Amino acid sequence: MLVEHRTYTCRPGTIRKQLAFYEKNGFAIQKKHLGEPFGYFTHETGDVNAYIHMWAYEDVNDRATRRAALAKDPEWQKYLEENGACGYLVKQESRLLNAVPFVKIKR
């Protein structure tokens, strides 16, 4: 299993607006291509202007296939354009994590 751990950092005071915009306009489109997310989190401590989302894939090829389909979706392209115009996001970091074989992950 491969898990993509992505952190988005928002301008101070805009995280709630960003999450509301994504929930209304982007989440369903992503789920259509990527399936249910592995997790979605905000920070209780640390950088309270950031949130994390995680998506699970079988491997890098599965991720590439699903992400390519998402990227081709005109609804997703529209979402990206509108989200950029909002100006809430200032930074994005992405990490690909491999699960260790001795810990069983429930999906």
Backbone as a chain_set.jsonl record, in Angstrom:
{"seq": "MLVEHRTYTCRPGTIRKQLAFYEKNGFAIQKKHLGEPFGYFTHETGDVNAYIHMWAYEDVNDRATRRAALAKDPEWQKYLEENGACGYLVKQESRLLNAVPFVKIKR", "coords": {"N": [[0.83, -1.173, 0.0], [0.42, 2.231, -0.737], [0.527, 5.441, 0.57], [-0.517, 8.692, 0.082], [0.489, 11.585, 1.557], [-0.529, 14.663, 2.051], [0.038, 18.049, 2.658], [-1.529, 21.083, 3.072], [-1.081, 24.533, 3.305], [-2.658, 27.359, 4.515], [-3.431, 30.87, 4.033], [-3.254, 32.881, 6.963], [-6.194, 32.791, 8.909], [-7.914, 31.847, 6.928], [-8.434, 29.136, 6.671], [-10.852, 27.804, 7.324], [-12.564, 28.835, 5.379], [-11.303, 27.841, 3.088], [-11.541, 25.032, 3.443], [-14.343, 24.803, 3.441], [-14.926, 25.682, 0.844], [-13.612, 23.701, -0.659], [-15.003, 21.397, 0.235], [-17.562, 21.886, -0.795], [-17.09, 22.225, -3.57], [-14.939, 20.63, -4.59], [-14.445, 18.129, -3.345], [-16.226, 15.939, -3.99], [-15.584, 15.493, -6.66], [-12.911, 14.678, -6.529], [-13.247, 12.322, -5.007], [-14.653, 10.804, -6.847], [-12.683, 9.962, -8.603], [-10.488, 9.155, -7.023], [-11.46, 7.632, -4.966], [-12.551, 6.884, -1.577], [-11.094, 9.036, 0.849], [-8.14, 8.296, 2.762], [-7.726, 9.674, 5.057], [-8.534, 12.844, 6.559], [-7.462, 15.794, 7.965], [-7.236, 18.426, 10.406], [-5.034, 20.618, 12.197], [-4.542, 20.33, 15.64], [-2.606, 21.333, 17.263], [0.482, 23.105, 16.68], [1.001, 24.099, 13.332], [-1.688, 25.761, 12.829], [-2.854, 26.751, 10.604], [-2.831, 24.942, 8.628], [-3.805, 21.955, 6.832], [-4.251, 18.42, 6.448], [-4.436, 15.881, 4.023], [-4.976, 12.483, 3.16], [-4.526, 9.877, 0.868], [-5.057, 6.565, -0.14], [-3.395, 4.116, -2.078], [-2.866, 1.296, -4.259], [-0.287, 1.049, -5.339], [2.457, 2.917, -6.875], [1.789, 2.992, -9.583], [-1.002, 2.66, -9.61], [-1.701, 5.01, -8.282], [-0.741, 6.917, -10.154], [-2.394, 6.369, -12.369], [-4.993, 6.932, -11.372], [-4.673, 9.629, -10.569], [-4.087, 10.806, -13.03], [-6.508, 10.491, -14.405], [-8.119, 12.13, -12.817], [-6.878, 14.614, -13.281], [-7.57, 15.05, -15.946], [-10.242, 15.571, -15.862], [-12.737, 17.842, -16.632], [-14.333, 19.169, -14.728], [-12.713, 19.1, -12.463], [-10.565, 20.653, -13.33], [-11.871, 23.105, -13.549], [-12.527, 23.493, -10.864], [-9.905, 23.742, -9.759], [-9.069, 26.13, -10.953], [-10.951, 27.995, -9.927], [-10.483, 27.656, -7.197], [-7.86, 28.554, -6.996], [-8.274, 31.241, -7.583], [-9.514, 32.083, -5.279], [-7.461, 32.433, -3.461], [-6.663, 31.363, -1.002], [-4.78, 29.356, -0.413], [-1.303, 28.909, 0.28], [0.823, 27.199, 0.219], [1.917, 23.893, -0.619], [2.659, 20.576, 0.228], [3.803, 17.333, -0.547], [3.996, 13.915, 0.249], [4.945, 10.556, -0.362], [4.121, 7.599, 1.129], [5.168, 4.404, 2.173], [3.573, 1.536, 3.377], [4.477, -0.438, 6.189], [5.14, -3.951, 6.35], [4.434, -5.353, 8.723], [2.404, -4.126, 10.118], [-0.971, -4.055, 10.106], [-3.184, -2.28, 8.186], [-6.299, -0.857, 8.403], [-8.779, -0.267, 6.032]], "CA": [[0.0, 0.0, 0.0], [1.08, 3.532, -0.82], [-0.328, 6.51, 1.076], [-0.062, 10.049, -0.209], [0.28, 12.487, 2.696], [-0.411, 15.989, 1.456], [-0.223, 19.145, 3.585], [-1.832, 22.382, 2.476], [-1.003, 25.641, 4.239], [-3.53, 28.468, 4.108], [-3.176, 32.194, 4.609], [-3.886, 32.96, 8.284], [-7.596, 33.177, 8.961], [-8.702, 31.395, 5.77], [-8.531, 27.671, 6.575], [-12.261, 27.394, 7.301], [-13.098, 29.181, 4.052], [-10.715, 26.901, 2.136], [-12.157, 23.72, 3.618], [-15.743, 24.897, 3.01], [-14.921, 25.757, -0.621], [-13.25, 22.372, -1.144], [-16.096, 20.468, 0.507], [-18.672, 22.185, -1.698], [-16.753, 22.246, -4.995], [-13.883, 19.742, -5.058], [-14.367, 16.821, -2.695], [-16.937, 14.897, -4.753], [-14.837, 15.223, -7.898], [-11.762, 13.866, -6.148], [-13.717, 10.994, -4.612], [-15.051, 10.085, -8.061], [-11.489, 9.389, -9.234], [-9.525, 8.619, -6.073], [-12.113, 6.825, -3.943], [-12.648, 7.523, -0.263], [-9.778, 9.382, 1.393], [-7.626, 7.544, 3.896], [-7.928, 10.554, 6.196], [-8.534, 14.3, 6.372], [-7.188, 16.282, 9.303], [-6.729, 19.762, 10.713], [-4.081, 20.558, 13.299], [-4.948, 20.778, 16.967], [-1.457, 22.117, 17.709], [1.422, 23.346, 15.582], [0.558, 25.035, 12.304], [-3.153, 25.705, 12.777], [-3.279, 27.236, 9.296], [-2.592, 23.855, 7.67], [-4.594, 20.73, 6.942], [-3.624, 17.263, 5.808], [-5.294, 14.824, 3.512], [-4.244, 11.274, 2.817], [-5.227, 8.975, -0.044], [-4.376, 5.27, -0.221], [-3.311, 3.496, -3.404], [-2.208, -0.01, -4.259], [1.123, 1.286, -5.615], [2.662, 4.164, -7.626], [1.065, 2.926, -10.854], [-2.401, 2.917, -9.295], [-1.785, 6.45, -8.013], [-0.559, 7.643, -11.419], [-3.593, 6.171, -13.195], [-6.125, 7.679, -10.798], [-4.388, 11.067, -10.604], [-4.187, 11.229, -14.43], [-7.937, 10.613, -14.709], [-8.579, 13.342, -12.133], [-6.327, 15.785, -13.968], [-8.269, 15.233, -17.226], [-11.652, 15.88, -15.617], [-12.993, 19.282, -16.771], [-14.85, 19.704, -13.46], [-11.559, 19.292, -11.582], [-9.841, 21.813, -13.849], [-12.654, 24.279, -13.149], [-12.318, 23.646, -9.419], [-8.555, 24.252, -9.52], [-9.04, 27.544, -11.35], [-11.731, 28.764, -8.961], [-9.791, 27.593, -5.916], [-6.719, 29.463, -7.094], [-8.77, 32.617, -7.54], [-9.855, 32.41, -3.882], [-6.23, 32.909, -2.828], [-6.515, 30.879, 0.371], [-3.62, 28.475, -0.255], [0.015, 29.506, 0.065], [1.871, 26.177, 0.127], [1.494, 22.495, -0.679], [3.736, 19.593, 0.32], [3.284, 15.989, -0.751], [4.915, 12.814, 0.534], [4.416, 9.228, -0.634], [4.522, 6.736, 2.239], [4.964, 2.961, 2.01], [3.177, 0.843, 4.602], [5.364, -1.533, 6.583], [4.36, -5.194, 6.258], [4.033, -5.952, 9.989], [1.268, -3.405, 10.698], [-2.135, -4.168, 9.244], [-3.924, -1.037, 8.113], [-7.709, -1.051, 8.044], [-9.248, 0.734, 5.072]], "C": [[0.881, 1.244, 0.0], [0.089, 4.575, -0.324], [0.296, 7.847, 0.702], [-0.493, 10.935, 0.943], [0.534, 13.895, 2.16], [-0.808, 17.046, 2.484], [-0.43, 20.426, 2.791], [-1.765, 23.438, 3.57], [-1.797, 26.807, 3.672], [-3.028, 29.795, 4.679], [-3.864, 32.24, 5.972], [-5.322, 33.475, 8.19], [-8.466, 32.661, 7.833], [-8.937, 29.891, 5.711], [-9.991, 27.206, 6.533], [-12.907, 27.694, 5.96], [-12.588, 28.196, 3.008], [-11.389, 25.537, 2.225], [-13.619, 23.722, 3.176], [-15.828, 24.935, 1.486], [-14.613, 24.386, -1.215], [-14.394, 21.38, -0.94], [-17.236, 20.648, -0.493], [-18.324, 21.933, -3.166], [-15.752, 21.204, -5.479], [-13.918, 18.323, -4.541], [-15.031, 15.712, -3.509], [-16.192, 14.526, -6.027], [-13.627, 14.348, -7.585], [-12.188, 12.451, -5.787], [-14.113, 10.155, -5.821], [-13.853, 9.358, -8.677], [-10.568, 8.66, -8.256], [-10.133, 7.68, -5.042], [-12.202, 7.602, -2.635], [-11.251, 7.89, 0.24], [-9.418, 8.486, 2.57], [-7.81, 8.355, 5.175], [-7.867, 12.009, 5.782], [-8.428, 14.913, 7.75], [-6.856, 17.776, 9.318], [-5.821, 19.604, 11.925], [-4.705, 21.08, 14.588], [-3.863, 21.676, 17.558], [-0.532, 22.306, 16.515], [0.852, 24.359, 14.613], [-0.958, 24.926, 12.115], [-3.713, 26.266, 11.472], [-3.102, 26.169, 8.217], [-3.571, 22.709, 7.902], [-3.927, 19.653, 6.114], [-4.703, 16.379, 5.218], [-4.422, 13.692, 3.03], [-5.128, 10.391, 1.939], [-4.402, 7.706, -0.15], [-4.482, 4.711, -1.637], [-2.659, 2.129, -3.272], [-0.693, 0.156, -4.423], [1.25, 2.571, -6.437], [1.925, 4.163, -8.965], [-0.424, 3.205, -10.666], [-2.606, 4.414, -9.04], [-1.706, 7.239, -9.315], [-1.801, 7.544, -12.298], [-4.756, 7.009, -12.677], [-5.903, 9.183, -10.86], [-4.485, 11.599, -12.046], [-5.649, 11.404, -14.832], [-8.521, 11.859, -14.052], [-8.128, 14.589, -12.88], [-7.04, 16.072, -15.285], [-9.72, 15.667, -17.058], [-11.887, 17.392, -15.71], [-13.553, 19.919, -15.5], [-13.712, 19.982, -12.482], [-10.748, 20.501, -12.033], [-10.549, 23.115, -13.468], [-12.465, 24.545, -11.659], [-10.952, 24.259, -9.139], [-8.454, 25.739, -9.855], [-9.767, 28.414, -10.322], [-11.053, 28.78, -7.592], [-8.584, 28.527, -5.904], [-7.135, 30.923, -6.993], [-9.152, 33.035, -6.12], [-8.639, 32.942, -3.128], [-6.003, 32.433, -1.406], [-5.218, 30.101, 0.587], [-2.311, 29.198, -0.551], [1.103, 28.462, -0.153], [1.245, 24.794, 0.088], [2.729, 21.616, -0.599], [3.12, 18.205, 0.169], [4.379, 14.968, -0.478], [4.212, 11.508, 0.193], [5.005, 8.28, 0.403], [4.216, 5.281, 1.915], [4.609, 2.351, 3.359], [4.19, -0.258, 4.906], [4.537, -2.819, 6.669], [3.838, -5.734, 7.594], [2.908, -5.197, 10.704], [0.122, -3.466, 9.701], [-2.958, -2.894, 9.309], [-5.351, -1.353, 7.655], [-8.146, 0.073, 7.132], [-10.73, 0.709, 4.998]], "O": [[1.929, 1.297, 0.643], [-1.065, 4.588, -0.753], [1.471, 8.101, 0.966], [-1.676, 11.028, 1.268], [1.669, 14.264, 1.857], [-1.866, 16.948, 3.107], [0.39, 20.798, 1.951], [-2.333, 23.254, 4.646], [-1.634, 27.191, 2.513], [-2.301, 29.831, 5.672], [-4.955, 31.69, 6.122], [-5.616, 34.449, 7.497], [-9.649, 32.998, 7.774], [-9.586, 29.414, 4.78], [-10.321, 26.297, 5.771], [-13.705, 26.902, 5.459], [-13.346, 27.761, 2.141], [-11.765, 24.955, 1.208], [-14.086, 22.743, 2.595], [-16.7, 24.296, 0.898], [-15.272, 23.954, -2.161], [-14.717, 20.61, -1.845], [-17.804, 19.67, -0.978], [-19.174, 21.474, -3.929], [-15.714, 20.914, -6.675], [-13.467, 17.404, -5.225], [-14.439, 14.648, -3.693], [-16.178, 13.36, -6.422], [-13.353, 13.385, -8.301], [-11.557, 11.484, -6.215], [-13.931, 8.937, -5.822], [-14.001, 8.259, -9.211], [-9.941, 7.664, -8.616], [-9.404, 7.001, -4.319], [-11.962, 8.808, -2.59], [-10.316, 7.109, 0.064], [-10.291, 7.985, 3.278], [-8.025, 7.792, 6.248], [-7.234, 12.363, 4.787], [-9.227, 14.587, 8.629], [-6.275, 18.311, 8.374], [-5.843, 18.572, 12.596], [-5.32, 22.146, 14.607], [-4.153, 22.646, 18.257], [-0.753, 21.72, 15.456], [0.281, 25.369, 15.027], [-1.441, 24.103, 11.338], [-4.926, 26.252, 11.264], [-3.21, 26.464, 7.026], [-4.091, 22.519, 9.002], [-3.145, 19.932, 5.205], [-5.748, 16.155, 5.829], [-3.301, 13.89, 2.562], [-6.308, 10.184, 2.222], [-3.176, 7.768, -0.239], [-5.517, 4.821, -2.295], [-1.981, 1.846, -2.284], [0.088, -0.505, -3.738], [0.249, 3.247, -6.673], [1.486, 5.214, -9.431], [-1.034, 3.908, -11.472], [-3.569, 5.007, -9.525], [-2.519, 8.134, -9.549], [-2.211, 8.533, -12.905], [-5.422, 7.707, -13.442], [-6.828, 9.935, -11.166], [-4.922, 12.731, -12.252], [-5.99, 12.363, -15.524], [-9.325, 12.564, -14.661], [-8.914, 15.513, -13.085], [-7.109, 17.228, -15.703], [-10.355, 16.089, -18.024], [-11.293, 18.149, -14.943], [-13.278, 21.086, -15.224], [-13.739, 20.977, -11.758], [-10.293, 21.287, -11.202], [-9.905, 24.101, -13.11], [-12.266, 25.687, -11.245], [-10.852, 25.203, -8.356], [-7.829, 26.508, -9.125], [-9.25, 29.449, -9.9], [-11.053, 29.804, -6.908], [-8.326, 29.207, -4.911], [-6.436, 31.739, -6.392], [-9.115, 34.222, -5.797], [-8.772, 33.801, -2.257], [-5.223, 33.041, -0.673], [-4.622, 30.181, 1.661], [-2.214, 29.986, -1.491], [2.182, 28.784, -0.65], [0.191, 24.551, 0.677], [3.728, 21.872, -1.271], [2.041, 17.938, 0.697], [5.523, 15.124, -0.905], [3.013, 11.368, 0.432], [6.223, 8.169, 0.542], [3.127, 4.963, 1.437], [5.268, 2.62, 4.363], [4.693, -0.924, 4.001], [3.359, -2.774, 7.025], [2.881, -6.508, 7.597], [2.502, -5.599, 11.795], [0.242, -2.979, 8.577], [-3.38, -2.482, 10.389], [-5.563, -2.031, 6.649], [-7.907, 1.244, 7.428], [-11.324, 1.48, 4.243]]}, "num_chains": 1, "name": "protein.A"}
